[in-house]
Amino acid sequence: MSEALLIETRGLHTHYGASHILHGIDFTVRRGETIGLMGRNGMGKTTLLKTLMGLVRPSAGEVRIKGRATQRLATYEIARLGVAYVPEGRGIFGNLSVRENLLMAARPGVDGRRDWTFERVLETFPRLAERLDHGGQQLSGGEQQMLTIGRALMTNPDLLILDEATEGLAPLVAREIWRICRLIRDSGISSIIVDKNWRHVTQITDRNVILVKGRVVFEGASQELTARPDVLERHLGV
């Protein structure tokens, strides 16, 4: 595997019981690259992300992270390879304060980097700085999303996976999340972003992958995708 590749899957198949969800997915993420993972609901996007994270076991094929086969590793072992996951639904600890949610995740990156400190996260998310002693359950949906992203950054990851980046958020809050996504991209962290707003996604991403019924039907640069209204209409319904 090339040194530049963080993630590489080959011939990936995933089942939920008798349901065949992913059908032979080939998927890569390079260092410093931001990928948009697109498709209508139920097309396999979240299943692919969960398979990358070891939350779902593939039934065939291979997942490699930094050249290491990971399809049999536990999720915490995959996280230790420098992968941070912001799941759909956020998954914060509601009984812990904002401060505790952030500090519990703090650790250097795989290579010892400590670029994302507690102080830097609070500078990036000033709304969290105002609510440090609030419990997670006291936050608005947008604040919870900021907290989840901030907590992921506290692990100093090489790759951040963001599932449904702005789902259910007010437009003003969504705009703030997109600002953060750009900042993360510019800091050199690789990202996989899932979101229904393809216009915002393609403004940030280098490359986009569209799934239909667990198969890749389009892969290309953001400019290539935005120049293909036929593809957007057929597969994303716009």
Wavefront OBJ file of the C-alpha trace (Angstrom):
o trace
v 0.000 0.000 0.000
v 1.220 3.518 -0.782
v 2.572 5.490 2.177
v 0.135 8.270 1.283
v -2.920 6.036 1.838
v -4.558 6.187 5.255
v -7.544 3.993 4.405
v -7.848 1.342 1.727
v -10.660 -1.166 1.271
v -10.726 -3.838 -1.413
v -13.749 -5.906 -2.369
v -15.567 -5.046 0.836
v -18.830 -6.899 1.521
v -20.911 -6.388 4.653
v -24.100 -8.117 5.780
v -26.650 -7.433 8.518
v -27.929 -10.947 9.050
v -29.290 -12.088 5.680
v -29.263 -8.540 4.270
v -26.343 -7.864 1.930
v -25.509 -4.157 2.437
v -22.085 -3.472 0.885
v -21.247 -5.121 -2.428
v -17.536 -5.186 -3.211
v -16.577 -1.648 -2.168
v -13.158 -0.283 -3.141
v -12.525 2.922 -1.196
v -9.426 4.970 -0.359
v -8.513 8.042 1.670
v -5.093 9.635 1.294
v -3.217 11.701 3.833
v -4.540 15.255 3.920
v -7.509 14.385 1.700
v -11.130 15.312 2.419
v -13.682 12.879 0.983
v -17.429 13.378 0.607
v -19.380 10.126 1.000
v -22.788 10.611 -0.622
v -25.993 8.790 -1.459
v -29.623 8.692 -0.470
v -30.726 7.171 2.832
v -30.213 3.436 3.144
v -27.512 3.180 0.465
v -24.757 1.922 2.777
v -22.872 5.063 3.821
v -23.110 4.543 7.579
v -22.497 0.813 7.173
v -19.261 1.581 5.329
v -18.169 3.952 8.098
v -19.033 1.429 10.816
v -17.143 -1.259 8.915
v -14.073 0.985 8.741
v -14.351 1.517 12.518
v -14.771 -2.166 13.364
v -18.304 -1.649 14.664
v -19.548 -3.974 11.917
v -17.513 -6.936 10.667
v -17.131 -7.338 6.898
v -18.245 -10.679 5.472
v -15.574 -10.503 2.756
v -12.837 -8.190 1.553
v -10.157 -6.225 3.307
v -9.792 -2.997 5.274
v -6.322 -1.514 5.702
v -5.422 1.509 7.800
v -1.902 2.797 7.226
v -1.158 -0.519 5.564
v -2.358 -2.674 8.461
v -5.258 -5.090 8.006
v -7.893 -4.019 10.541
v -11.020 -6.029 9.755
v -10.423 -8.204 12.831
v -9.367 -5.412 15.195
v -11.573 -4.016 17.958
v -12.896 -0.475 17.545
v -10.622 0.919 20.259
v -7.596 -0.571 18.489
v -8.651 1.144 15.249
v -9.090 4.430 17.114
v -5.538 4.085 18.432
v -4.293 3.996 14.838
v -5.361 7.641 14.581
v -8.994 7.417 13.462
v -11.700 9.500 15.187
v -15.407 8.859 14.577
v -18.236 11.364 15.017
v -21.312 9.133 14.682
v -24.761 10.059 13.494
v -26.648 10.999 16.661
v -23.472 12.425 18.264
v -22.981 9.989 21.159
v -21.832 12.446 23.827
v -21.930 11.549 27.517
v -24.952 13.454 28.768
v -24.126 12.912 32.450
v -20.669 14.478 32.056
v -19.906 18.179 31.743
v -18.542 19.731 28.558
v -15.136 19.948 30.252
v -15.228 16.257 31.237
v -16.383 15.136 27.763
v -13.378 16.903 26.233
v -10.693 16.022 28.757
v -11.565 12.321 28.870
v -10.566 12.075 25.193
v -7.323 14.053 25.408
v -4.286 12.208 24.139
v -1.377 12.767 21.753
v -1.628 11.606 18.179
v -0.010 8.407 16.939
v 3.230 10.273 16.222
v 3.126 12.178 19.529
v 1.496 15.325 18.099
v -0.469 17.498 20.503
v -1.727 20.061 17.983
v -5.275 19.928 19.339
v -5.150 20.902 22.990
v -8.028 21.705 25.318
v -7.280 25.408 24.831
v -7.250 25.163 21.028
v -10.564 23.313 20.976
v -12.154 26.029 23.125
v -10.732 28.734 20.844
v -12.232 26.887 17.872
v -15.595 26.358 19.588
v -16.180 29.497 21.704
v -19.718 28.362 22.496
v -18.293 25.363 24.324
v -15.983 27.641 26.306
v -19.094 29.426 27.602
v -20.668 26.140 28.698
v -17.777 24.197 30.225
v -19.675 23.245 33.366
v -22.953 22.428 31.626
v -23.926 18.776 31.364
v -23.949 17.281 27.891
v -27.715 16.849 28.042
v -28.155 20.588 28.663
v -26.657 21.539 25.295
v -28.567 22.300 22.120
v -28.221 19.952 19.155
v -25.679 22.236 17.511
v -23.635 22.535 20.688
v -23.676 18.755 21.086
v -22.338 18.391 17.549
v -19.579 20.895 18.311
v -18.748 18.965 21.481
v -18.555 15.664 19.618
v -16.246 17.120 16.972
v -14.159 18.843 19.634
v -13.863 15.606 21.595
v -12.711 13.792 18.439
v -10.073 16.482 17.785
v -8.750 16.040 21.337
v -7.438 12.634 20.214
v -5.214 14.388 17.622
v -6.379 12.076 14.828
v -4.923 11.556 11.371
v -8.442 10.915 10.047
v -11.790 12.298 11.223
v -14.981 10.509 10.147
v -18.062 12.738 10.367
v -21.435 11.050 9.793
v -24.353 13.421 9.029
v -22.374 16.560 9.799
v -25.291 19.008 9.963
v -28.427 16.839 10.153
v -31.223 18.513 12.100
v -29.251 21.703 12.753
v -30.489 25.243 12.186
v -28.900 26.956 9.152
v -26.809 29.317 11.290
v -25.411 26.444 13.338
v -24.843 24.350 10.212
v -22.794 27.198 8.773
v -20.587 27.093 11.873
v -20.068 23.325 11.462
v -18.984 23.862 7.841
v -16.520 26.498 9.038
v -15.063 23.940 11.435
v -14.843 21.334 8.665
v -12.800 23.766 6.559
v -10.543 24.514 9.501
v -9.975 20.790 10.074
v -9.158 20.316 6.386
v -6.733 23.225 6.433
v -4.997 21.805 9.524
v -3.980 18.747 7.484
v -6.305 16.179 9.066
v -7.935 13.832 6.546
v -11.735 13.643 6.690
v -14.651 11.570 5.476
v -17.802 13.712 5.536
v -21.362 12.454 5.138
v -24.043 15.093 4.714
v -27.112 15.584 2.534
v -26.102 19.101 1.445
v -23.899 18.278 -1.540
v -23.282 21.964 -2.292
v -21.571 22.520 1.047
v -19.805 19.163 0.923
v -18.279 19.787 -2.496
v -16.991 23.206 -1.411
v -14.799 21.440 1.159
v -13.955 18.056 -0.322
v -11.213 17.040 -2.735
v -13.049 13.965 -3.968
v -16.532 12.476 -3.674
v -17.887 8.932 -3.680
v -21.579 8.158 -4.292
v -23.076 4.872 -3.104
v -26.239 3.307 -4.498
v -27.437 0.094 -2.854
v -23.996 -0.617 -1.451
v -22.081 -0.058 -4.681
v -19.873 2.828 -5.828
v -21.593 4.487 -8.798
v -19.497 7.659 -8.956
v -16.038 8.647 -7.781
v -14.384 11.895 -8.784
v -13.181 15.379 -7.908
v -15.639 17.911 -6.530
v -15.471 20.032 -9.690
v -16.233 16.942 -11.769
v -19.307 16.134 -9.683
v -20.716 19.667 -9.647
v -20.354 19.738 -13.450
v -22.561 16.630 -13.730
v -26.174 17.637 -12.947
v -27.318 14.320 -14.441
v -25.371 12.406 -11.780
v -26.596 14.697 -8.991
v -30.220 14.314 -10.047
v -30.075 10.555 -10.603
v -28.266 9.586 -7.410
v -28.854 12.424 -4.946
v -32.289 13.585 -6.070
v -31.426 17.237 -6.642
l 1 2 3 4 5 6 7 8 9 10 11 12 13 14 15 16 17 18 19 20 21 22 23 24 25 26 27 28 29 30 31 32 33 34 35 36 37 38 39 40 41 42 43 44 45 46 47 48 49 50 51 52 53 54 55 56 57 58 59 60 61 62 63 64 65 66 67 68 69 70 71 72 73 74 75 76 77 78 79 80 81 82 83 84 85 86 87 88 89 90 91 92 93 94 95 96 97 98 99 100 101 102 103 104 105 106 107 108 109 110 111 112 113 114 115 116 117 118 119 120 121 122 123 124 125 126 127 128 129 130 131 132 133 134 135 136 137 138 139 140 141 142 143 144 145 146 147 148 149 150 151 152 153 154 155 156 157 158 159 160 161 162 163 164 165 166 167 168 169 170 171 172 173 174 175 176 177 178 179 180 181 182 183 184 185 186 187 188 189 190 191 192 193 194 195 196 197 198 199 200 201 202 203 204 205 206 207 208 209 210 211 212 213 214 215 216 217 218 219 220 221 222 223 224 225 226 227 228 229 230 231 232 233 234 235 236 237 238
